[in-house]
């Protein structure tokens, strides 16, 4: 059984509810894990178990290999078990299993040792052995085993010789004889005593010689003897009588290691004290091992168990109640020590009482207990010294107005959730990334004559994904009819929404959006028809529970108001102006293609939010999550390897730095060796010197004493030292470049890790002292922080702050007596206090700097938040600056597009807005 963190993996049993439902509803759909046979009633439980099995944290119990997933560990154990059972001697298996059955022995190693000592010199019929005959070893098979009673009866052994005429008449019935080596009793009995009862050296064996053992070529003596024996050839296929000292087993078939693996694979034991080892039932049945414990053995096991329990009880009693005189004296000494400690404790308590009375009389002298930082954030208060040093007291006020669609509660949160889902799972949905600003402008797009590619691609991608999710046909229609029936049962009059009754709405819906799951929304055709397909998707997936505004949205998509003609409008302007949906009546039957662009942003966001919530259960999204988990595991391993290489290079650089700091040898002055170098030149090289001068110099040199070679050796050593330092410097530079490359790779790993981890679960950067959550949404999923060429990229380009949750609010309310409300007003400001579900944003560099300075690292939450912000600060600020620059450019574009040379007032070209120029490069079929 594979192990995980040194514990055996226990398979999951079916839940009680699933077993009960199997009797009442046998056709219920379940999730079956065929590798292990486990059954789950929900996909979440199945996926969680499969994810657990796929982690590289399991260990093969047989070989000890680690870093495997569960299925690899099982395969490894099965392969090793097959190999072990094929190698282990088959005739020896029943004897070993019978000997270990019902044995009470604490450790498996002791059991293996006892079995090995008991059977190492005992052989059984049909067992393959090695026989040493005159220094030459042969492979042989045991044909007959003679117990000790035949020790001195040579004629009886010859009469029982196999394949002889005498054996047919004189051989007794083997079944009537006692089986040999019948010593499967208590293995705790010493081997010496067991051999005295049944001495293995008194056994004789008739063996059938099969073949010569192949000796190693380097052992010349054995090779020569084997060669001679092979030439003789008389031994092969003959019968020989041998004893145990002439026999042995191959180490691959019988050794302590393979014996341990065999026993561990075949036996089991309960966890109770002094539980016996038992052979597994199906193995016992195969090898004829008795599975029912004999009464005598049972009594012995119970006696051992009782003795072990009494022994432990005695040890416990000796610790608690020492009975002997010596222990009694020790107890008295211990009692004296305890009395002394008791007196000291009383004295200390009296001193403490006096100190408390003194403090009560003099409250100014109360000493505060020192606080160890970091601590609970609300316990941290700024001292006067810190305030005088310029520490920020008030947090910068985040903006609520800058948040899009924040007028109605919950709309901005749904808008942010939808954008994050589309960006995070862009790879699985085949959607290129887009910024939050582009998504905001696309949601606000109302020009029907100028289609928005971003809107079309988003809805088409989600529609294709929704086709893979099971749905109930006409779910919206059935939900509306249930509402109508409920109103009739309660005796209420049929109501209208925008002047449309439920009967009129259901009648209008009948012929729209049918077969939406088969409509081809081609990328090359601009996803034409996605509005009708969206309506059909809502008909089959939405209901009044998961989409509370179902009736209002469907009414707006199917009905239009009466045409309204503006008398002030020019007759030459034929382009239709989108008519806002009135709050009174919609009477003209229309279609979703025309009416979608008249929906409010809140309705569009509600539709997309519903589709995203349903799409999360699709196979494509689940497959992408599993892929991300595998990539995360690979990144973790790569990070470990990169850190190891970086550490290795750093150690080498430290050694080279020490070598470069050594003082180089000083070169001797050039004049010291000038005289030695002169005679190396040829006379032709010294043409400017006359021959007489050269002759005189030579004569002087001959007369002068011979100069020592010391300076030359010093010069050579100095040059070698300089060359060594130069080489060390070059190697140091190379290693420094490698370390820089590894650091850049670590940064890339951190960015990739954030992208993959946020695909599985999006988490805030942290919380401030008042439990406000800080969110940063850039670099998640298919989004990236750095583009090609190191260009900064962003998704939201801002830092969002969310109010405390209801649980956190309860924690704050529990400390009202400590003045938390007044402190919030002082440090957050009344306008900056956020409630549950409230959002705000920091979109300015100066605000971010002030917020980072406001965080106090003495608190648990804020030190973690500050560390997270510091880690990603370059990317946060770079994305914020890039967004501000893009907004400035886009704000100047309309002014640049205007031209008064040809027309007095040129119309605004909306098709050149950034959200309109977005293209989906990941679309299937896109070039």
N, C-alpha and C positions, 0 to 999 in steps of 0.2 A: 504494500500500500504506500503510495507516495506520501512524503511528509512536507509540511509547510511550517517553517519556523520550529522545527524539531517536534512537531505534533502531527499525528496521522490525520489525513483528510477523511472526514466522515461524510458519506453521501447523504444528501437531503432526502428525508422521507416525505411522501405526499401529505399535504395538510389534512386535518380531520374533516374540514369542510369539503375538500375534494373527494375524499373517500366516501363521505356520505352522499355527495351528489352523484357519484358513480352508480349508486344503486337506484336513485330516483331518475337520473337523466344520463343514461349510458352514452348518448350521442353528443354529449357536451364536448366542445373543442378545447383541447389542452395543448401545451407546448412540451414536446418530448425531446430530451437530450439523449440521442441514441448511443453516444459513446459511453455514457455511464448508466443509462436506464432511468434517469431521474425524470419526474413529471412535475410540471408547474401549471398553475391555473391562470397566471398572468404573464404577459410578455416581459414586464419589468423584472419579475423574479427570474425568468429564464435568461434575460440579457445580463442581469447582474451576476448570475452564477457562471455564465459563459465568460464574462469579462474576468471573473476571478480565476477561472481555469486557464485563461490565456496569458496571465501574468507570469513573467519569468522568475518565479520565487519558489519553485518546488524542487525537491531533491529526491533522487532515486534511492530508495531505502537499501537496495542491494549493493550498488556500486559506489554510492556516496556522491554521485555527480550532482552538482547544484546549478542554478541558473536555468532550469528547464521549466516549460509550462507543464500543466498537469498531464496532458496527453503524451508528451514526450517522455515524462517520467514513467508513466504506465507502460509505454512501449519498451523503454529501457529495462524495466523490471521483468517484463514478459520475456524479452530476448535473453536476459541473463538467466532467468529461471529455466528456459528451454535448454540453454547451453549447460547449466549446472546439472539438470536431471539427465542429460545425455552422457555427461562425463562420469557421474557418480555410479559406482558399481551397483548394478541392479540386484544381484543376490544379497548384497549387504543391506539394502534398504529395509526389508522387513525386520531384520535383527536389530538394527539401530532404532527403528520406530518402537518396537516392542520394549526395548530397554529404557527409552525416555518416557514411555507412557506412565502417568501418575507419579512421576518423580517430583519431589518437593525440593527445589534448589533455587536460591535467590537470583543468581545472575546466569545469563545464558553462557557466558565465557566458562564458568565453572562446570556447567553441564557438558559443554563441548569438550573440555579437558578430560572429564571423567569418561565420556564415550570413546574418545580417542585412545586413552590408555587401556580401556577394556578391549578394544577390537583391533588394535594395531598388529597383533601377532596371531589373530584368529581369522581363518579363511573358510569360505563356504563353497559348496558345490556349484559348478558352472561359473565360478568367478575367474576373470582374466587376471593373471598375475605375471610377475617376472621371476624367473628361476635362475639361480647362479649355479652352474655346473662346471667345475674346474676353472673358475675365473671368467667364464663366458656366460653372458646372460641371454636367456631365451624368453620369448613370450609363450605362455602356456595357459591352459584351461584346467581347472580342478575337476577331476572326474569322480573321485571318491574321497570321503573323509573318514578316517578311522579314529574314534575317540580313545582316551587313555587305556581302556580295558584291553585293547589290541596291542599295547605297547610291547609286550614280551612274546606275543604270539605271531611269529613271522609266517607260519604256515597258514594261519587264518587270513592274514592280509593278502598272501599270494593266492589263496583260494577265492578271495573276493576281487581279484584283479579284473578290471573291465575287459570285455572283448576276448575272453578266454573260455575254453570249453568247460573248465572246472567251475567257472562262475555260474554257469547255468544250473548246475546241480547242487553245488555246495553253498551258494550265496544265500544267506537268510533274507527274509522279507524286510526291506528297509523300513517299511511302515511300522514294523514291530519294534524296531530299535528306537531308543530315545534320540531326539534330534541333537546334533553336536552343538557345543558351545551354548548350552542352555543355562545362561548366566544373566538373564535379564532382570535380576533382582534389584536391590537397592544400590544405586550407583555411588552413594556416599561411602559404601564399604571400600576401604583401601584396595588398590590394585594388587598389592602383595597378598592380602587375605583371599581375594577372589581367585588369584592364580594358584594359591595353595589348595583350594577346593577343586579347581578344574584347571590344571596346568596346561597352557597352550603348547609347551615344549614336548609334551607326551603325545601330541596328535601326530599322526602320519597321513600323508596325502598322496594319492595317485594322481599325477598331472599329465596332461597330454601336451607334448611340445608342439608348438604351432610354427614359430618362425624365430629367426635370429634377431636380437635387438640391434638396431642400427646405431653404431657408435659414432661419436664425433670424430672428424678427420684429424683434429689436432692431438688426440690421445693415441700416440703411435703404438704403444704396447697393447692396448685393448683392440685397436684396429687390426694389428697383426694376429692376435689370438682369434678374433672374429673371422678373419680371412681363412685361417687354418681350419676353424670349425666349419666354415661354409664349404670348404673343399671336402672335408670329411663327410658331411651330409648325413651321417647315421642318426644324429639326434633328432632331426626334423621328423614329425609325425610318429614319434615313439612315446612310450609310457615310462615314467620314472617315478620312483618313490622318494619323496622328499619330506623334510620337516620345516617348521616355521623359520628357523634361522637361515635357511637357504632361499626363502621366498620373500617377496616384497610387492608392494603395489606401486603403480605409476603415480607420481605426485599430482598429476592432473586429475586423477580419479579419486584419490584419498589423501587429504591433508586437513589440517585444522581449519584452514580458511574455507575450503569447499564443504567441510562437515558443518561448520557454523551456518553457512548459507542454506544448506539442505535442511537442517533442523529448524532454523528460523522460518523457512518457507512452509514447513509441514506441521508445526506445533503452534499452540496458542496457550494463553494463561489469563485467568481472571486477575482483577486488580486487588482483590482482597488479600489480607495477610496470610502468608504460608499457603498460597494456592498452588496446586500441582500443575505441572506441564501436561497438556493433553494434545493428542494427535487430532488434527482436524477430521471431522466425521467422514467426509468423502474419501480422504486419503487412507484412513483406518480401514474403511470397507474394502478398498482396492488391495491393500497389502495384508489383510487378515488380522488386523490388530483389534483386540477386544475393546469395544467402546464403552461398555458398562463396567463401572468400577466394582471390583469384587469387594465383598463385605469386609474381609480382612484388611485389604488395602485402604478401604474407607476409614476403618477404625484407626489405622496407622496415621493417615492424613489428618484426621480429627485430633489425634493425640499430639501430633507435631504442631498443628495450628493452635491447640490449647496451650501447649508449652510456650509457643512464641508469644501468645497474648499475655500469659502469666509473666513471662520474662520482661515484657515491656511494662506491665503493670508494676512489677517489682522495682524496675528502674525508676519509674515515676514515684513510687512510694519512698524509695531511698532518697530521692531529691526532696520530697515534701516532708517526710517523717523519718529522720535518721534514727535507726534503732540501736546501733552499737554504742558502747561506752565512749569510744574515741569520738564518734560522731556526736554523742551527747555533750562531751566537753566542747566540741566545736560549736554546738548549738548554744551552749551557755555563753561562750565568747561572742557569738553572733548576737545573742540577746543583750549582752552588755554594750556592744557597739550600737545596737538599735536604741537602747535607752539613752546612751550618750547623744546620739543624733537627735533623739526626741527632745532632750533638754536643750540642745543648741537651737532646734526649731522653735521651741517655746520662747527662748531668749530673743531670737530674731523676730518672732511675732510681736513680742512686747515692745521691742525697739521700733518696729514698723507702726505699731499703734500709737506710740508716743510721737513719732514723726508726723502721722496723720493729724493728731490733735494739734501739733504745732503749726502744721500747714493750714488747718481750719482757723486757728487764731490769727495767722498771718497769711491771708490769701495772696498777697503780692509776691510771696516767696515760692509759689508753686512752680515746680520744675516740669517743663513739658518733656514728654518722651521723644527722643530724636526720631525723625522720620527717615526711612531708607528709601531712596529714589532708584528707579521710577516706582511710583505708587498710583493709587486711584486718582484719576485726573481731577475730580471734583474736590479732592483733598489738597490739591496744590493751589496755593495763593501767592500772589506776587508780594514780595517784601518791599519796604520803602526804598531800600538800596537799589533793587532792580528797577523800580519805577523811576528813580532819579537817573539811573543809567540809560534810560530811553527805551526800555522794553515796552512793546506795544500792548496797550490794555484793551482796546476795542478792535474787534475783527472788522475788516472792510465789508461793507454791506453788499451782498451779491444781488444781481438784478433779477427781478421776476418779469419785468416788462420785456426783456430781450428774449424770453423763451417763446417760441412759436406756439400758437393754439393753446395758450395757458389761460384763456378767458373762462373756459368751462372746466370743471373738476374732472381729472382723469384723462382728458384728451391729450395733453402733452405727454403724459406717461405712456399712453398707448402709441402715440406717434413715435416716441423714442424707442419703445420696445419693437415696433415694426421695422424701423430702420436698422436697428441692431441685428435683428433676426436675418434680414435680407443681406446684410453685409457679412455677418459671421458665417452663414451657410451659402455664400455666393458660389462657392465651388460646386456644391451639390445641386444648387438650383440653376447653375449656368447663367449667372448674372455678374457682370463686371461691377466693381465697386463704384460708389458715388457718395458725395459728401452729404452731410445733414442739411446744408443749405440748398443743395440741388433737389433733395427730396422734398423739402419744405415748399419750394417754388413749384415743383411738379404737382404736389397736392393742391396748390392754389390755382393751377392752370384751368382756365374756363373757356379758352378759344377753341370752339369745336372745329372751325375751318382749318386750324393749324394743329394737327395731331401732335401729341407729346410722346416721343419715343420712349422716354423713361417710364411713363405710366403704362404704356402698352406692354413693354418688356417685363415689368414687375408683375402685372396681372397675368400675363401669359405663362411666366415661369411658375407662379403659384397654382394656376389652373392645371398645368401639366402634372404638377405634384399632387394636386387634389384628386386626380383621376385614379391614382394608385391606392387611395384610402377608401375603405368600405363606407357606403352611405345608404340612407333610406330614401327610396324614390318618393318624390313629392312630400318631403319632410316639412317644408314651410307651409304647404297647403294644408296638411293635416293639423299642423299646429294652429293655424288660423281658424280652422273649423272647430277645433277644441275650444278655442276662446269664444267662438260664437255659441257653441252648445252650453258653455258655462254661463254665459250671460242669459241665455233663454231659461236655463234651470233656475237661475236666481230671479227670474221675472223682470229683467232689465230690458229696456228698449234698445234695439240695435243702434249702436253709435256709429259715427263717421269720423274718419281721419282725413283732413283736408277735403272734406265733402265727399269722400268715397267710402262706400260700405264694404263689408267683407265679401258679400256676394259679387259686387262689381269687381273687386280686386281679384278674386279667385277666377272669375270668368275671363278677365283680361290676361291672366297669367297662363292660361291653359295652353296657348299655342306659341309661347315665347321661351326660348332657351332649351327646348327639348333636344336630346342627344348631344348635349354640350360636351360630353366626354369623347365624342368622335369628331368634333369640328377641328379641321387642320388650321392651326394658328401659325402660319408660316412667317419666318423672320424676313424673308425676301419681300413679302407683301405687307410689311408693317404691322403684322399680327391683326389683320383685318378681321372683324367679327368678334373681338375679345369682349366687347361690352355685353353682347347677347349671351356669350358663353359664361360670363360672370353671373348674369342673371340666372341662368340654368344651374350653375353651381350653388347659388344661394337657395334655389328651390329645393335642391336635394340634400344640402348639408346644414342649412340654418334652421333654427326653430326659436321659439320664444324664450327658451332657457339659455342657450348659448349666444343668442343675439337679441337682446331685449328690445331694440328699436327695429325689429324685423318689419312690422307692418308699415311704419312710417317710411322706411327706406324703399320697400317694394312699391309703395304708392307713388313716391317721388320718381321712381324709375319707369313707371308705367303710365303716368298721367302728367299732363302739362296744363298750365293756366291758359285762360283765354288770351288770344293774340293781343298785344298791346302796341299800338302805333303811337310813336312820339311825334306830335305835330311840329316840334322844333327841329326834327331831324331832316337832313337834306334828302330830297328824293333821288338824287344821283348816287347816294351811298347805299348800295344794295347788300352790304355785308351784314348778316344778322348779329344782333347784340344778345348775348346770353341773358335770359330773363331770370332774375332771382326768384326762388321759390317763395310764393306768398304764404302767409300764415293762415289764410282763410280757405280758399277752395282751389282744387285742381280738377278740372272737368273734362279736358280734351284728352282722348286716348292717344298715347304716343308709344315710343319704344325706347329701350335702354340705350341704344346708340346715340340718340339725340338728347336724352335726359341725363346721362351720367355727368356731363359737364356742368349741369345746373345744381348738382349735389353740393352741399356745404362741406368744407374740409373735415368737420367732425364726423359726418356720415361716411366719407371716404376712408378716414382713418379707422372707423369702426369695422368697415368691411375688410380692410387689410388685416386688422388685428384678429378678426375671426379666422381668416384664412391661415395666418401664421400659427395661431394656436392649434389648428387642426393639422397643419403640415408637419408639426414637430413629431407626430406619430408615424410618419411615412417611412418606408424602407430606405429611401435615399438618404434621409437625414440620419437615421440610425446607423446605416452603413458608414456614413461620413464620420460619425462620432467614434465608431469602433476603429476606423482608420486613424483618426487623430490620437486615440489612446495608444495605438501601436507606435506611431511616430514619436509620441512623448517618451515612451520607453527607450526608443533608439536615441533620442536626444540626451536623455539622462546618461546613457552609457557613453555617448560621445563626449559629453561634458567631463565625465570622470577621466576619460583617456586624455583629453586636451589638458586638463589640470595636471595630470601626471607628467605629461611631456613638458609643460611649462615649469613645473617644479624641478624636473631633471635639468632643463636648460639653465634655470636660475642657479642651481648648485654648481654647474660647470662654469657659469660666468663668475661666480664668487671665487672659484679656484683660479681662474684666469686673471681676475682683478688683483688677487694677491701676488700672482707671478709678475704682473706688469708693474706693481709698486716696488719690486726689489730694485736696489741701486745697481745700475750697470757698471761694469768695470771701466775705469778711466784708461784711455789710450795713452801709451807713452809718447813723448814728444817726437815729432818727425825727425829732428836732428839726431836723435839717438841711434836711428837706424839708417841715417842718410849715407854713412860711409859704407855700410854693407850693401846698399842698393846700387852704389855707383859702379862697382865692378861687374854688375849684371848687364850693363849696357855695352853694346858693341862700339868700337872706335868710330865706325861710320856714323853712329848716332850722335857723336860728340865732335862734329866736324869743325865747330868753332873753337876747339881746343887744339893746340899744336901738339905734335907728336912728342916733343921733348917734355912738355908739361905732363902728358899722360904717363910718360916713362918715369918722370920724377915722382908722380903720385903713386905709381905702382911700387916704386922702390921704397917710398915712405911707408906704404901699407905693409910691405914685407917686413920692414924693420920694426913697426909698431906692434905692441902685444895684441894677441887675438881677443876681439870683443866677445863678451858672453852672449849667449842666445836668449837670455831671460826676457828682455823687452819685446822681442819678436813673439814669444809665446804668450806674453800678456796681451799683445795686440790681437793675436788670433783668438784668445779667449774672450776679449772684449767684443770682437766682431761676431763671434758665435752667440754671445749673450744678447747683442743688439738684434741679431737675426731671430733669436728665440722670442724676444719681446715683440718684434715686428709681427712674427707669426701668431703670437698670442693675441695681439691687438686685432689682427685680421679675423681670427676665430671668434674673438669677443664681439666684433661688429656683426659677424654672421649670426651668432646666437642671439644677439639683440634684435636683429631683424626677424628671426624665427619667433622670438617671444612676442614681438609686436603683432606678427601674423596670428599667433595663437590668441592674443588678447582681442584682436578684431573678430576672430572666429567665436570667442566666448560671447562677445556682444551680439553677434548674429544668432548664436544659440539662444540667448536670453530673449531676443525679439521673436524668434520662431517659437520658443516655449510659450510666450505670452499669446501668440496667435492661436496655437493649438489648445492651450489650456482654457482660453476664453471661449473656444468652440464648445467645450463640454459644460462649462459653467462660468457665467459672467459674475465677477465679484468686485466690490468697491475697493478702492485703494486703502481705505481705512475709515476711522471715525474720529471726530474731534472730541473735546471734553464734554460737550453737551449731546453726544451721541448722533450728531449730524453725519450722514454718510457722504463721502467724497467719491465721485465717479469720474473716470477718464476712459473714453470709449475708442480711442485711436489705436491702431495696430492690432485689431482683433480679427480672427477668422481669415477671410480672404483679403482684408485690408492690410496695409503695410505702412511702416513708419519711414522707411527709406526706399526710394525708387532707384531706377537705373542711374548710375553715375553719382549716387549719393544724394540725389535730390530729395528734399523733405516732402513727405506726403502726410495728409491728415484726413480724418473722417468727419469728426465734429469740430476739432480745433478749439475746444473749450474745456473748462473744468466745471462739472456740475456738482451741486450740493443738494442733498435730499434731507428733508426733516427726519427727526427720530421716529422709529416705529412705535407702535402702541405699547409694546413691551418696554422699550426704552423710556417712553413717557411715564410709565408706571414707576420705573426706577427713579426718575427725576422727582416725581410726586412724593415718593417715600422720603425724600430729603428736603421737603418743603420747610421744615423747621430750621434748616441750616441756611436759609436765605438764598436758595438756588434761583428762585424767580427774579429776585433783585439783582443777583449776579448776572443772570442772562441779559437783563435789560442794560446793565452796565457794559458787559463785554461783547454782546451781540448787537445791542440796540433794538429798540422796539420794532423798527422796520426790518431788522435782519433776523428776527426770531421766526423760525419755521416750525409748523405743526406737522403731524403725520400726513403724508401724501403731498406736502408742499415741496416745490422745486425752485431752485434759483441757479444762477450761472455766473462764473467769473470769466469774462472775455477780454480782459485787458492785462497787459504785462505788469503794470504797476500794481493792480489789484492782487495778482498772483504773488508778487514779491512781498506785499504787505501781509497777505494771508500766511505765507511761509514763515515770516518773522513773528506772526502772532502765535503760532503753535509753540507750546511749551514742552520741551523734551523730558521734563520731570514726571510726566504722566504716562501710563502704560499705552493708552490709545494714541496719544498725540506723538509719542516718540516713534511708534510703528508707522503712523501716517507720514511723519516727516521723513523717515528713512525711505519709504516707498516713493514719495515725491522727489526726494533728492536723487534716487536711482534713475528715475525717468525724466528728471527736470530738463535736460537738453532737448529731448524729443517733445515734451509738453510745450515748452516755450517756442521751439522752432515751428511746431504746427500752428500755434496761436498767431505768431507773426506772419506765417504764410497765408493764413486765412484773412487776416486784416489787410494784407497786401492785395489779395484777390478781390476782396470787397471794395477796396479803393479803385482798382482797375475797372470793375464792373459798374461802379457808380459813375465813372467818367465816360463809359461807352455810349450811353444815350446822347450826351452832349456832342460827342465826336461824330455820331451818325447824322446829326442834323445838318441840313444844308439849305440856305435861303437863297441860293443863286437861281435855282429852277422853280422852287415852290416856296410860297411864303411860310408854310408850316408843314414840314414833311412828317408823314405818319411814322410811328415807332415800329421797328422791325423786331417782333418778339422772337423770331426764329433764330436770332443771333445771341440769345441769352445762353449762359453756360449750361443750364439744365436742359435746354432744347438741343444743344450740340452734342450731348452725351450719346455715346454709341455702346452697344453691348458686344464686346469682343469675345465673350465666352459663349454666345448663343450657338446652339447646335446648328451647323450649316452656315455660320457666318464666316466670311473670308477675312 
